[in-house]
Amino acid sequence: RTVIAHTKALDPSRPVTFVTNANYARDLGAPYVDVICVNSYFSWYHDSGHLEVIPLQLTAQFENWYKTYQKPIIQSEYGADAVPGLHSVSVV
């Protein structure tokens, strides 16, 4: 909250945003920013390989974020990190 307030004081004409991958109900930064950026990893860290649940999970996620904060939301990242054992390099 302190960093966001300071940022807005420096230039109140620009929106302030930040990136989170926290659950909307537990996020501590969203109440203070103008735009919420969300990183999502559905069907990677949980429900692995179940691509059919991604649209349901994304819809629920964005509906919950918007109902809770009523602010613009950007899907800033979607995908996966490099988890040892779950990635490989092809040899051509």
C-alpha positions as CSV (number, residue, x, y, z in Angstrom):
1,R,0.0,0.0,0.0
2,T,2.8,2.4,0.9
3,V,4.7,1.9,-2.4
4,I,1.5,2.3,-4.5
5,A,0.5,5.5,-2.6
6,H,4.0,6.9,-3.2
7,T,3.8,6.0,-6.9
8,K,0.5,7.7,-7.3
9,A,1.8,10.8,-5.5
10,L,4.7,11.0,-8.0
11,D,2.4,11.0,-11.0
12,P,-1.4,10.8,-10.3
13,S,-2.2,11.0,-14.0
14,R,-1.1,7.4,-14.7
15,P,-2.7,4.2,-13.6
16,V,-0.8,1.9,-11.2
17,T,-0.8,-1.8,-11.7
18,F,0.9,-4.9,-10.3
19,V,1.0,-8.5,-11.2
20,T,-0.3,-11.3,-8.9
21,N,-0.9,-15.0,-9.0
22,A,-2.6,-15.0,-5.6
23,N,-6.1,-16.1,-5.0
24,Y,-8.5,-13.1,-5.4
25,A,-9.8,-13.5,-1.8
26,R,-6.3,-13.4,-0.3
27,D,-4.5,-10.8,-2.4
28,L,-3.2,-7.9,-0.5
29,G,-2.3,-5.5,-3.3
30,A,-5.4,-5.4,-5.5
31,P,-7.4,-3.0,-3.3
32,Y,-4.8,-0.3,-3.9
33,V,-4.0,-0.5,-7.6
34,D,-6.0,0.8,-10.6
35,V,-5.5,-2.2,-12.9
36,I,-5.1,-5.8,-11.7
37,C,-2.7,-8.1,-13.7
38,V,-3.2,-11.8,-13.1
39,N,-0.8,-14.7,-13.9
40,S,-2.6,-18.0,-14.3
41,Y,-1.3,-21.6,-14.6
42,F,-4.4,-23.7,-14.8
43,S,-3.9,-27.3,-15.9
44,W,-0.2,-27.1,-15.0
45,Y,0.4,-27.0,-11.2
46,H,-3.0,-28.6,-10.5
47,D,-5.4,-30.5,-12.7
48,S,-2.4,-31.3,-14.9
49,G,-3.4,-32.3,-18.4
50,H,-7.1,-31.5,-18.0
51,L,-7.3,-28.8,-20.6
52,E,-11.1,-29.0,-20.6
53,V,-11.3,-27.3,-17.2
54,I,-9.2,-24.2,-18.3
55,P,-12.2,-22.2,-19.7
56,L,-14.2,-22.9,-16.6
57,Q,-11.4,-21.9,-14.2
58,L,-10.5,-18.8,-16.2
59,T,-14.1,-17.6,-16.3
60,A,-14.6,-18.2,-12.5
61,Q,-11.2,-16.5,-11.8
62,F,-12.1,-13.3,-13.7
63,E,-15.6,-13.2,-12.4
64,N,-14.4,-13.4,-8.8
65,W,-11.7,-10.8,-9.3
66,Y,-14.1,-8.4,-10.9
67,K,-16.9,-9.0,-8.4
68,T,-14.5,-8.4,-5.5
69,Y,-12.6,-5.3,-6.8
70,Q,-14.6,-4.0,-9.8
71,K,-11.4,-2.9,-11.6
72,P,-9.9,-3.6,-15.0
73,I,-8.1,-7.0,-15.2
74,I,-5.3,-8.0,-17.6
75,Q,-4.3,-11.7,-18.0
76,S,-0.6,-10.8,-17.8
77,E,0.7,-14.4,-18.1
78,Y,-0.7,-17.7,-18.8
79,G,1.2,-20.9,-19.0
80,A,3.8,-22.7,-17.0
81,D,7.2,-22.4,-15.5
82,A,9.9,-24.9,-16.1
83,V,9.2,-27.7,-13.6
84,P,12.1,-30.2,-13.4
85,G,11.1,-33.4,-15.0
86,L,8.1,-31.9,-16.9
87,H,10.1,-30.2,-19.7
88,S,12.6,-31.3,-22.3
89,V,14.7,-30.1,-25.1
90,S,14.3,-31.8,-28.5
91,V,17.3,-32.9,-30.3
92,V,17.0,-32.3,-34.0
